[in-house]
Amino acid sequence: MLLTVAIAFVLFLHGAIPFLMMPTLGQAVWTTGFSQSFINNNFISIYAQNFGFPEPSAMAFGLAGALPAAFMIKAGLHPADAYSFMVMLWLLVGFFGAYCIAVMQQVKKKHAILLAVFWLTSINIWSLEGWSMVAIGMMLLPTYLVPIIKITQLNLTNRSQETKYHFCFVLTNLIVCVISIFMDGYSFVFFVFGSFVILIFNLYRNPRLLQAAYFLIIHFVCLVVAYLLYSKYIGKSYWNPVEVPFSSTSGVDLSYIIIPTHGLLWFFDMIGLSVQRSIHTHFGDWSVFNTTFALPIIVFGLCCFYQLIKHNSRLKHMTVAFLLIALFGIYMVLGSDLRFFATRPLAGEYKITDFTIIKTGSYYLYEFLPVLKVMRVIPRWVVLNVFGFWLILTLYFSSTAGKIDKGLSWKSVILILLIIMNLPNMKQQFQDNRFFRDNLLRIDKELVSSLAAKTHKGDVVAFVPFQNDIIVNYVASRLNIKAYNIGGDKNLKIAQNYWPKEMLALSWGNVYKTNEFAFNIASLLKSGKADIVVISYVDLLQAANLFPSFRDVINPPTGHQILMAKETHLSWPDQVRKGNGFPGLLKLLIDNHQMKVEDGELFAVIKR
């Protein structure tokens, strides 16, 4: 009974209930665009053929999510429900992974269930739903470590039994490594760090040194194989590094970790222990404000660490290993400069370094470790911190598992309290997740259907002006056309290497150069490099998060993902159509370039 209620609660919180809700919108649009494109190509290839034209597009991250969603769409589900089913699937895997980690530590089953619920309902997990595969990758961190922790607990003496377990470890660990790297890069790095810390500590405490070293080497080989498969798939061995100073501006103010943002957690809002934050008054953005609060688990985790070190020598080494994971996470999340309660001045010039209390030294890690240079969103390191302390909790509950509990024990009460302190306003969360599904259906009804009347299967289409056009992934795949545009900044940079010069000139930065813009549209069409040009009055990046725009949605919900969209610039069709020089542009195309123009509410279609 407890298990059923726990799973249902987790699925409801995340909005992973098909036909009723969807966990997010923007990344669901992006992901299911790839899924639909795989289907259009009859799964002959796991490269998208409908966007990023002329070259097939690899999925920079999230392939492990897009493929299951593709099979569900193929089975007849709408992409919204296929996405929810996919998230539900991985949530179940994440739940049983967390449960297994706890049970392997001899935690009682009822506490293991509560620990799994706590992990998956942590604010640091559910607040990442807007980043889709990042959230799923973080959910799966305990699952990734199941083979590692299992093998460190074995004390095998029988030769045949040892061979059997060695084979199982190689197979399961390789599967885990492949899933991890094809799901999300951040969680893959966290998995790599955590697993090596555990295996290195196992070297120290394991009396069979050669066996421990063997496991470490095998794990390294599995990671290398997974990385080689990923590199082969994306067609390159690494992504271009981000400038090191980025970590300074995107590191987390320490106050964000100890005090939540108002409107995020109902418990802290109710007792008045939350702070109003916005991009205008505080350093960072909503990805910083909403995802980094971790005080309850840090405080309780440190208390558990103290008790374990003081009273349980058997678990001492693993306790220290887990604390090292947690401390490294908190160290990295602070960025290169430690700030505490820093706010933006209302006027005058300033540099963010003016508010630095002390340099953390992490700058040098970003300088000399290539893998860290591509990890642009520093706040996500807080999940590693929370994960380390969650692992310490499993050890603590293991150390007290022999005691008899009658009824609702104090340990259950503490876990339930931790869960409560991490919950959003559930009514608001439900309304948001219902809205996301309804909004994706609206995209189908208003945008996809309208364009379907203007295009044919296989048409080469350019949506202009272009940017990181996430919604085009979905629209192009649903229409089964070939679009130059593509969503995802990494994917966009790759696609631009193959675009004709006329297309490259049609960016948002050139939209005010009306004569040149019209000339390049006409050249693209006359040269046969495109069959149709669509001038979009919808922001093809932000409309994926809220269609067609915040102003055009009547009574939108007010949850954290919607507020992120609200504070971001969202164009709306009427304003864009009347501004940005588009009326003059259409006239030029008709009068000077003899193009056929069909103007509409959401877009104008240009043909030869």
TORLOTOR-871531 format. One record per atom (N, C-alpha, C): z negated, y negated, x. Coordinates in steps of 0.02 Angstrom, whole numbers, plus 50000, padded with zeros to 5 digits. Example, Ala and Ser with C-alpha at 12.3 -4.5 7.8 and 13.67 -1.06 7.14 Angstrom:
TORLOTOR-871531
496105028450660/496105022550615/496105016550660/496465011250642/496435005350684/496064999850645/
end
This chain:
TORLOTOR-871531
500005006150041/500005000050000/500004993750043/499554993650093/499504987850138/500164986850175/500474992350197/501104991850234/501654988950191/501694991150128/502214988650083/502124981250069/501504979250055/501354972150041/501504967950103/501324970450162/501434966750224/502174965550236/502584970750228/503304970050240/503614965350189/503424966050126/503694961650073/503514954350087/502894953250110/502684946350125/503084943350181/503204947250234/503594944850292/504304943150271/504614947650232/505304946450210/505344940250165/504854939350122/504844933450078/504774927050118/504314927050166/504214921050207/504844918950243/505214923850269/505824922350308/506434921250263/506364922450199/506934921550155/507454926950162/507254932750188/507724938250200/507744942850139/507894940150082/507944944050020/508634942949991/509094947650001/509784946949977/509814945649901/510324941949882/510454940149812/509964935049784/509474933049824/508984928149801/508914922349849/508874923849914/508734918749964/509134920050028/509124915150073/509434915750139/509004911850188/508874914350248/508394911250293/508594904250319/509234902950324/509474896450350/510184895350325/510484889750344/511164888450321/511654887650380/511524882850424/512004881250477/512194887150520/511694890550546/511824896250590/512084902350552/511904902750487/512184908050446/512934907050437/513134900750428/513844898950423/514204900950487/513914899150544/514204900550609/514264908050621/513734911650607/513714918950621/514194922750576/514164921450511/514584925250465/515324923450473/515464917650503/516154916150521/516424921250570/516024922950621/516224928150668/516274934850632/515774936350590/515774942750554/516404943650513/516584938450475/517184938850433/517814939650476/517834936350533/518424936750577/518504943850606/517934947150622/517974954050645/518294958450592/518104957250529/518384961150473/519134959750466/519314953350469/520024951550463/520464955250513/520154956750571/520514960250624/520394967850622/520094970150565/519964977350554/519544980450610/519094976450639/518624978750691/518984981450752/519634979750759/520004981850819/519694978550880/519434972550870/519154968650925/518514965250902/518044964250948/517434960450933/517504953350960/518124950850956/518284943850971/518554940750907/518354934550893/518584931050833/519294928650845/519724929750795/520434927850800/520584921650757/520114919450715/520264914250665/520064907250687/519724906550741/519544899850765/519504899950841/519524893950871/519584893650944/520274895250967/520774894550922/521474896050938/521704891850999/522114894551043/522514900651036/522194906951065/521624906351100/521334912351131/520804915451085/520744922051083/520204925251046/519534922751072/519044922251028/518394919251046/517844924451049/517534924851107/516934928951113/516344925251082/515844928851062/515244925951032/514744924751087/514584918351101/514164916651158/513474919951152/513224920551092/512604924151080/512614926551008/512204931650993/512144933850923/512604939350901/512964942550947/513414947950927/513024953650895/512414954750918/512004960050889/511794958650817/511874952450795/511744950650726/512384950350686/512914947750716/513544946850680/513874953450662/513814958550704/514134965050690/513834968450629/513164969050624/512884972050562/513074968050500/513084961350505/513284957250448/514014958650429/514434959850479/515144961250466/515224967650426/514854972850444/514894979150407/514674978250334/514184973950324/513934972750256/514434968650215/514774963850247/515304960250212/515874964950195/516034969350242/516564974350230/516384978850171/515734980050162/515504984350108/515524980750040/515684974250042/515774970649979/515274965149965/514804963950011/514314958650000/514614951850016/514364946649981/514544939850000/514214938350068/514524934250110/514224932750176/513494930450173/513304926750120/512604924550114/512134930450109/512314935350069/511884941250060/511934945950120/512524946250151/512594950350211/512144947550267/512114940950272/511684937850323/510954939550309/510734938850246/510044940450228/509884947750242/510354952250226/510254959350240/510174960450315/510594957150354/510554957850427/509874955650454/509634949750431/508984947350453/508434952150430/508494954650369/508004959450344/507974965650389/508554968050409/508594973950453/508214972750518/508354967050550/508034965750615/507304963950607/507114961050549/506404959850536/506024966450532/506324971350499/506004977950494/505934981150563/506464980450604/506424983050672/505874979450711/505854972850704/505334968850737/504634970650714/504564971850648/503914973550621/503664980150650/504094985250648/503874991750673/503814991950749/504174987550783/504074986950855/503384984150871/503194978750836/502534975850845/501984980750825/502104984250770/501624989350747/501544994850800/502094997150828/502065002550879/501695000250941/501814994050962/501454991551021/500704991951009/500474989850950/499764989950934/499504997150930/499875001550896/499655008450888/499635012050956/500105010551000/500105013551067/499485011551107/499185005851089/498575003551122/497955006351087/498065011051039/497525014050999/497185009050951/497545004150929/497294999650877/497315003350810/496805002250768/496805005350701/497415003050662/497665007550619/498285006250583/498264999850541/497704998650507/497664992650464/497694986350507/497384986550566/497404980750611/498094980150644/498414985850657/499084985750686/499574982450637/499494983950572/499924980850521/499804973350519/499174971250521/499014964150519/499264960550582/499224963950639/499484960950701/500244960050697/500584964950668/501314964250660/501474958550612/501094957950558/501204952350511/501074945750546/500534945450584/500374939150619/500934937150667/501214941950703/501754940350750/502354937450714/502554940750659/503174938650625/503074932650580/502454930950564/502334924950523/502064919150565/502064919950630/501864914450674/502344908650666/502084902650666/502504896650660/503034896450715/502864899150773/503334898950829/503924903650819/503884908150769/504434912550751/504804909850691/504454908750634/504824906850574/505124899850578/504824895450619/505114888750626/505764888750665/505934894350696/506564894950734/507134897750691/507004899150627/507524901950583/508154897750582/508074891150590/508664886850591/509114888050651/508854891650700/509254893450759/509424900950759/509384903950701/509664910550687/509484915950738/509934917550783/509844923250828/509284921950878/509124915650891/508544914250934/507924916850900/507854915450835/507274917850798/507244925450797/507824928650785/507834936050783/507654938950851/507924935950904/507754938350972/507014937850985/506704932250964/505974931450974/505584936550932/505804937750871/505474942750828/505454949550864/505974951050901/506054957750930/505714958650997/505384953451023/505074954051089/504594960151094/504154961251045/503734967251050/504144973651051/504674973951010/505104979851007/505424981151075/505644975851108/505964976651174/505484979951224/504834978551216/504354981051265/504084987951249/504264990751192/503994997351173/504135002651227/504765003451251/504875008551303/504485007151367/504415000751385/504064998951447/503325000851442/503004998751388/502285000051381/502155007551371/502605010851335/502515018051325/502525021851391/502995020251433/503065023951495/502495022551544/502195016651540/501635015051584/500995018651562/500985021251502/500385024651477/500405032251487/501005034751506/501075041951513/500755044551577/500445050251571/500165053651630/500435060851630/501045061451654/501395067751648/501275072251709/501135078551696/501045083451750/501555089051746/501785090551686/502285095851676/502975093351695/503335097151737/503975094951765/504495093951710/504565098851664/505065098351612/504915092651564/504265091751550/504055086251507/504205079551540/504115079251605/504245073051642/504995071351640/505425076351648/506145075251645/506355072651577/506065075651525/506225073651456/506045066351445/505445064351465/505225057451454/505615052551497/505815054651557/506215050251600/506895048951567/507195054151539/507845053251505/507765048651444/507245049751405/507125045551346/507015038251366/506665037151421/506545030351444/507195026951464/507615030451501/508255027551523/508675025751463/508725030351414/509155029251356/508895023551312/508255023851294/507975018651249/507955011851283/507795011751347/507745005451382/508435002251390/508945006251402/509625003551408/509845000651341/509705004151286/509875001551219/509524994951206/508884994651223/508504988551212/508784982751253/508954984051316/509224978851360/509884976151334/510314980651309/510974978551283/510884974451219/510464976851173/510334973051112/510064966151128/509584965951174/509254959651192/509744954451218/510174956351265/510624951351295/511174949251247/511364953751201/511874951951152/511584948551090/510924947951088/510604944451032/510504937151050/510154935851106/509974928951123/509754928651195/509974923351230/509814922751301/509094921051316/508774916951274/508084914951286/507614920951282/507664924751227/507224930451219/507374935751272/508004936151294/508174940851348/507804939051412/507794932651430/507434930451490/506684931751482/506414930351422/505694931651411/505544939151418/505984943251391/505914950451396/505934952651469/506404950051507/506464951851578/505824949951615/505574943851604/504964941651639/504374945951619/504264946851554/503694950751531/503714957951555/504304960951553/504354968051573/504224968951647/504464964251688/504354964951760/503614963751778/503294959051744/502574957951755/502194964451741/502344967551684/501994973651664/502134979351714/502764980151734/502934985651779/502664984551849/502624978351871/502344976951937/501584978251937/501244976251884/500524977851878/500424985351873/500904988851843/500854996151839/500904999251908/501304996251952/501334998652021/500654998452054/500284993152039/499634992052071/499104997052047/499134998551981/498595002651953/498775010051946/499415011651952/499635018551941/499525022752004/499145028252000/499035032352060/499675035752084/500155036752039/500795039752058/501285034052074/501235031552134/501615025652154/502365026652150/502615032452171/503335033652170/503605033752099/503225036552053/503445036651983/503465029651954/502965025551969/502945018651946/503535014651975/503685015852039/504245012452071/504905014652041/504945021052023/505555023751991/505685020151925/505175019351884/505255015851820/505485008651831/505215005451881/505394998551896/506134998151915/506365002651957/507055002651980/507525004251922/507345009151881/507765011051823/507825005151775/507275001651764/507294995851719/507754990451747/507724989351811/508154984451843/508894986451835/509044992851843/509734995251836/509964994251763/509534995651715/509714994751644/509874987451630/509474982851657/509594975751647/510264973551679/510404976251738/511034974551771/511634977051731/511584983151705/512124985951664/512234981651602/511684979751569/511734975551509/512064968851526/511864965951582/512144959451603/512894960051619/513084965551651/513794966551667/514214967351604/513934970851554/514294971651490/514374964951456/513854960851457/513884954251426/514384949751463/514364949951529/514834945851569/515554947951557/515664954451551/516334956851536/516564954351468/516114954351420/516284952251352/516464944851348/516054940551377/516174933351372/516694930951422/516854935151472/517384933351519/517154929051577/516504928551588/516244924751644/515554927451661/515334926351722/514704929151745/514114924551734/514254918151717/513704913451705/513964907551666/513494903951633/513664897751600/513524891951647/513884886551638/513784880751681/513074878151674/512734876651730/512034874451727/511954867551696/511354866551668/511174860051641/510834856051697/510944849451697/510624845151747/509864846051745/509554846651802/508834847851806/508404842651771/508564836051774/508134831151741/508054832451666/508484836551637/508434837951565/507744840751548/507454844751593/506804847751578/506264842551570/506354836951604/505854831551599/505864828451530/506454827251503/506494823851438/506364828551380/506454835051390/506384839651334/505754843851338/505344842851391/504704846251395/504244843851339/503744847751324/503324846651265/502704842751284/502564837451247/501934833851252/501374838751234/500844839051274/500304843851263/499994843151194/500004837151167/499704836051101/500084839851046/500734841151056/501114844751006/500874852051000/500614854651056/500384861551057/499714862351023/499304857051024/498624857750997/498534854550928/499014850350906/498974847350840/499654848150806/499684851150746/500334852250713/500614845850683/501264845950671/501604840450638/501464840750563/501334834950533/501184834550462/501774837150420/501604840850367/502114843450323/502374850250343/502094853150396/502344859550422/501894865350401/501244864650410/500764869950396/500284867650341/500284870950285/499894868650227/499144868550242/498884873350282/498174873650296/497934867450333/498294865550386/498084859850426/498224853250389/498734853150348/498844847250305/498264846450256/498034852050228/497494851950179/496834849250208/496684851150270/496054848950300/496134842550341/496744839750340/496864833350373/496934833450448/497094839350476/497164839950548/497894840850567/498314836150547/499024836150567/499234828950578/499794828150614/500014821450635/500724820250612/500864814250586/501554812350569/501944811050633/502524814150640/502944813150698/503664812150676/504034808250713/504754807450700/505094805850765/505754806350765/506144805050825/506114797750845/505884793450800/505854786250814/505194784250847/504674788350838/504014786450864/503764791050919/504054797150924/503814801950973/504394804551016/504224806951075/504724809651120/504914816751098/505554818051095/505794824451074/506144823951007/506284829750977/506594829950911/506234835150870/506534837050812/506194841650768/506124848650799/506564850450844/506484856850878/505864857050921/505624851150942/505014850650980/504404850050933/504454845650884/503884844450840/503684850550800/504184854350777/504064859550727/503924866550755/504074867650818/504064874550843/503534875950895/503124870950914/502724871750974/501964872150963/501734871350901/501004871750889/500764878850902/500234879550942/500004886350960/499254886650971/498874881650949/498164881450966/497764887550941/497844889750879/497424895450856/497494901650899/498104903650915/498204909750954/497974908651027/498044902651053/497814901251121/497054901851125/496704898751078/495964898851078/495714905951069/495964909451018/495724916151006/495934920851062/496534919951089/496764924051144/496334923351206/496124917251221/495694916151279/495004919251268/494744918951207/494104922151192/494164929751201/494714932651178/494814939851186/494894941651260/495234937451297/495314938651370/494634938851404/494204934051387/493534933851417/493144940151401/493164942351339/492804948351319/493074954551354/493724955051361/494014960851394/493844961051468/493894955451501/493734955251573/493004956851585/492584954451540/491854955251549/491614962251532/491914965351481/491634971551455/492084977651460/492704976951483/493154982751482/493564983151547/493304986551595/493654987051660/494284991351655/494304995951606/494885000351599/495524996351583/495434990951544/496014986951523/496104980551564/495724980051618/495714973851656/496394971951683/496754976751713/497384975151745/497914972851694/497964976551638/498454974551588/498274967951555/497624966651548/497404960251520/497634954451564/497554955251629/497774950051676/498534949251674/498884954851669/499614954551665/499834950651603/499524951951546/499704948451484/499514941051488/498954939551521/498764932451529/499264928851572/499514932151624/500024929051667/500644927351627/500854931851582/501424930451538/501294924251496/500694923851467/500514918151424/500494911651463/500184911851521/500114905651561/500774903151587/501224907751605/501884905651628/502264902351571/502184904951511/502514901951453/502274894751441/501624893651444/501354886951432/501544882151489/501574884851549/501774880751606/502494878451599/502934882951579/503634881151574/503774876451515/503394877251461/503534873251401/503364865851412/502944864351461/502754857451474/503304853551510/503804857051536/504334853651573/504084851351641/504434846751671/504254844651740/503714839251741/503574836251683/503074830851680/502564832251625/501934831951642/501404832851593/501284826351556/501344826651490/501194820751447/500694822751394/500294818051373/499774819451323/499704813451276/499864814451212/499854809251161/500294803251180/500854804551211/501334799151227/501754797451166/501854791151153/502274788951097/502774783751122/503324783051086/503834778251105/503594771151092/503684766651139/503514759551126/503974756751072/503714752151033/504094749050979/504644744451005/504544741651065/505044737051094/505004737451170/505514734651202/505524734351275/505834740451306/506014739651370/506324745251406/505784749751436/505944756051439/505464760851468/505844767051491/505514770751535/505764777251556/505244782451535/505464788451521/504994793551499/504484795151554/504684794251616/504224795651672/503644790651674/503714785051637/503154780251634/502544783251600/502644788551562/502104791551524/501854798051556/502084799451617/501884805651651/501174805151678/500774810151663/500094810451690/500104813651759/500474819051765/500534822551829/501174826751828/501474827551886/502064831951892/501834839251892/502174843451854/501974850451849/502254854751905/502804852451934/503124856351987/503664861151962/503744861851895/504254866351869/504954864051885/505014857651905/505674855051926/505994859551978/505594862152024/505864866152079/506104872952055/505784875652003/506034881851974/506724880751943/506804875251908/507454873651878/507974872051931/507744869651988/508194867952042/508464874152077/508044879252086/508224884852129/508364891452091/508184891852027/508324897951988/508904896551940/509494899151954/510084897651913/509994899251839/509624904751824/509564906751754/509204901351714/508744897651745/508374892551709/508794886351696/509314885351736/509724879351727/510124879251662/510224885051633/510594885251570/510124885651510/509474885751522/508984886051467/508794878851449/509204875951406/509174868751393/508594866751347/508374871351304/507874869651253/507194872151277/506864867951316/506234869851348/505684871851299/505634868751240/505084870651194/505064877951175/505624881551182/505624888651162/505174892951207/504994890251265/504544894051309/503864895051277/503694891251226/503044892051193/502984899051163/503554902051144/503524908851115/503274913851167/503464912951230/503214917451282/502454916851289/502204910651283/501484909551285/501134913251227/501404912251167/501114915451108/501164923151114/501714925551140/501814932751147/501294935651196/501174932251251/500674934551299/499984935151267/499784930051229/499134930251197/499114935451140/499684936451106/499714941651055/499594948551086/499884949651145/499774956051180/499044956851199/498714951351218/497994951651234/497604953551171/497804950951113/497484952751050/497524960251038/498114963151052/498184970351040/497704974351085/497614971951147/497144975251192/496424974551167/496254968651142/495574967551118/495424971951058/495884972351011/495774976550952/495774983950972/496124985551025/496094992351052/495404993851079/495114989051114/494454990151145/493894990951095/494004988451033/493484988950981/493664994050928/494194997950940/494455002450889/493975008250874/493525009850920/493075015450909/492505013850861/492405007550847/491855005650802/492045006750730/491565008750690/491685010350620/491685003850579/492225002850542/492284997150497/492254999450425/491854996350386/491814997850315/492034991750276/492534992750232/492784987150192/493184982450235/493134976050219/493504970850254/493114968750315/493304971150374/492934969750435/493044962650459/492624960450504/492684953650532/493334953050572/493574958650600/494204958550637/494794957350590/494774960450532/495294959250482/495284952050459/494674949450449/494604942550425/494894937650476/494774938850540/495054934450592/495814934650592/496104940550587/496834941050586/497124937750524/496804938750467/497044935550406/496994927950412/496464925450442/496384918250453/496924915550499/497074919350552/497614917250598/498284916950561/498404921850518/499024921850479/499054915850433/498504914450398/498474908750352/498614902150388/498324901450448/498404895150486/499124894050510/499524899250507/500214898750531/500734898350474/500494898050412/500954898350356/501194891350335/501824890950314/502074884750285/501854884350212/502054878950179/501974878450106/502454883650076/502184888950046/502594894550025/503074892649969/502864888249924/503304886049870/503904882249899/503754877949946/504284874049979/504754878550018/504464883450052/504864888250090/505334892150044/505074894149987/505484897849938/506054893449913/505904887149896/506424882649871/506964881449924/506754880549987/507244879650041/507714885550047/507414891550048/507824897550059/508274899050000/508064897349939/508504897849881/509084892849888/508914886749910/509414881549918/509944883549969/509744886550024/510224888450077/510754893150049/510544898050010/511024902749981/511484899149932/511194895049889/511604891349840/512094886649874/511884883649930/512314878949965/512904882449999/512794888450023/513354892150053/513854894149998/513604895949940/514054897449884/514444891149864/514124885249871/514464878949856/515024877649906/514914879249969/515434878550020/516044882650000/515924888849979/516474893149956/516844889949897/516454887549849/516744885049786/517134878649796/516854873949836/517154867249840/517614866349900/517434869149958/517834867950018/518334873550030/518104879750031/518554885250045/519084885949990/518874885449928/519344886149873/519864880549873/519644874349888/520114868749890/520624869649945/520404871850004/520874872850059/521324878850048/521084883750011/521484889749998/522124887949960/522094882749920/522684880549882/523184876849926/522974874849986/523414870950031/523654874850091/523384880750103/523554884550163/523784891550145/524054894950195/524264901950187/523974906050245/523904912350233/523644916850285/524054916250349/523704915350405/524044914950470/524254908050490/524184902950446/524354896050465/523934893750524/524254890050569/523894886850625/523674879950601/523024878750601/522744872750571/522304869050622/522374862450623/521944858250664/521524853850618/520864854450623/520414850050586/520234844250631/520364838150607/520244832250648/519864826950609/519494822650645/519344822950717/518874828750732/518964831850791/518574837850806/517934835950843/517454840450838/516834840250877/516594847550880/515954848650880/515674855450876/515684857550803/516264860150781/516404860950709/516164867750683/515524868250672/515224874650653/515514877350588/515614872950539/515834875250473/516544878150474/516934876250525/517614878850530/517614886350544/517114888750581/517064896050592/517104899750526/516714897250478/516664900650413/517304899550372/517514893350368/518094891650326/518724895250350/518854894850415/519464897950443/519464905450433/518884908650441/518854915950433/518934917950360/518634914050315/518694915650244/519424914850220/519774909950249/520474908750230/520954913150270/520704916150324/521104920150369/521684916150399/521524909850419/521994905650455/521804905550528/522184902050569/522034901350640/521894893950654/521264892250668/521064885350680/520944884250754/521164878450778/520984876550847/520234875650854/519934872650803/519224870850805/518774877050810/518174875850834/517684881250839/516984878250842/516504881850815/515804879650818/515454882950877/514974879350905/514604881750963/514844877951024/514374874351056/514594870051112/514884873951170/514614879851185/514894884051239/515594886451220/515664888851158/516314891251135/516834885651134/516614879551115/517074873951113/517344872251182/516914872251232/517144870751300/517654875851325/517544882151308/518024887351328/518694886451292/518664885251226/519274884451187/519704878551211/519374873151230/519734867151250/520164868351312/519994873351352/520404874951411/521104877151392/521204879251330/521854881951308/522204877551257/521894872051238/522194867651187/522754863351216/523264861751175/523774856951196/523474849951201/523794845751240/523524839051252/523474834951188/523924836251140/523894832551076/523244834051039/523034840251041/522414842151007/521804839251043/521814839351108/521264836651147/521154829251134/521694825851115/521654818551104/521374816851034/521254821850992/521054820550922/520304821450912/519904819150959/519184819550954/518904813650915/518264814050897/517934808450863/517954802150905/517924802750971/517924796951014/518564792851010/519114795950986/519754792450983/519964790450912/519524791550864/519714790550795/519874783250778/519584778650815/519704771550801/520354769050832/520654772950877/521304771250906/521844773750858/521934770150802/522314772650745/523024774550762/523374770350799/524074771650816/524144777950859/523724778550910/523744784350954/523554790750915/523064790050872/522824795750834/523374798350788/523714793750755/524274795750710/524834798950750/524994796050809/525534798750851/525374805950872/524754807350892/524574814050915/524564819150858/524374816950798/524414821350740/525144823250727/525574818150726/526284819350714/526594823750768/526404822550830/526674826550886/526454833850881/525834834850861/525574841650854/525964845550801/526134842150747/526504845350693/527244846150709/527554840950736/528274841250751/528444846250806/527974847250852/528094851950906/527994859250884/527734860150824/527614866950799/526974869950824/526564866050858/525924868650885/525404869250830/525534866150773/525104866850714/525544866650652/525364870550602/525724870350538/525424865050492/524774864050498/524424859350454/523894855750495/523804849250481/523234845550508/522804843450449/522154844850454/521684842950401/521234837350428/521284831450397/520824825950413/520214826850369/519654828450399/519064830050361/518644823850347/518434822950285/517974817650267/517254820250268/517184826550284/516524829650290/516374830550365/515764829150385/515554830350453/515534837950464/516014840550502/516104847750509/515554851050550/515134847050582/514544849750616/513954849750567/513774843850542/513164843250502/513234845950431/513834846150404/513924848850336/513764856250334/513764859550392/513574866550394/512824867350382/512444862050394/511724862250383/511534859850313/511964855950282/511834853350215/512504850750188/512804854450142/513484852750119/513454849050052/513884843850044/514324840750095/513944835850140/513364833250116/512944828950157/512294827950120/511814824950155/511164823850125/511214819350064/511614814150068/511674809350013/511984812649952/512414817549962/512784820549906/512434826449874/511844828249900/511464833749869/510924830749825/510944832549761/510454829849713/509804833649720/509254829849728/508584832849734/508554838549785/508734837249848/508694842649898/507974844549910/507844850749931/507164852749948/506914848950009/506274849450023/505974845150075/505654849050132/505864855150143/505584859150197/505794856850266/505534860150318/505624857650386/506354857850408/506744862950386/507454863150406/507854857550373/507684855850310/508034850550275/507864843750306/507234842850325/507034836550356/507384835550422/507504840850459/507884840350521/508584837650508/508904840250455/509574837950437/509554830750414/509024828750379/508984821950352/508944816850408/508574818450462/508484813550516/509084813450563/509534818350555/510144818350595/510684814550557/511124811150593/511654807450559/512104812250521/512144811150457/512584815150415/513094810550382/513724811650396/514244807850361/514294810350290/514534806250245/514664808650178/515374806750160/515714810750120/516434810050110/516654803050090/516324799850043/516564793450018/516554788150073/516014788050112/515964782950164/516484784150219/516564790350239/517044791850293/517764790350271/517924792150208/518604791050184/518774783650183/518284779350166/518414772250162/518344768750229/518004771950276/517904768850341/518284772550396/518084771250459/518364774750517/519124774050524/519414769350489/520134768250496/520574773450463/520284777950423/520674783350393/521204780950342/521044775850300/521574773550254/522194771150291/522094767350344/522654764850384/523004770550420/522624775650441/522904781350476/523384785150430/523184786350369/523614789950322/524264786150308/524204779450302/524794775250290/525274775650349/525004775550410/525424776050470/525794782750472/525454788050455/525764794650456/526344795150406/526254791850348/526784791950297/527364787350317/527204781150335/527724776050346/528074776850413/527694778050466/527974777950534/528194784950558/527864790050532/528004796850559/528284801650507/528394799150447/528704803050393/528344809750380/527684809450382/527284815350368/527134815850293/527044821950268/526824822950199/526064822950198/525774818750156/525054817950153/524804819450083/524314823950078/523974825250014/523244823350023/523034817949992/522354815449999/521914818549945/521304820149964/520834823049916/520134820349926/519664823349892/518974820949894/518634822649960/518744828649986/518394830950046/518834830750108/519494830350099/519944830550157/520634828150136/521034826450187/521744825050177/522134830250216/522664832750186/523084837950218/523744834650241/523914835550304/524514832750333/524994838350352/525624837750329/526144842650347/526774838950367/527224842550399/527874839550417/528294838450354/
end
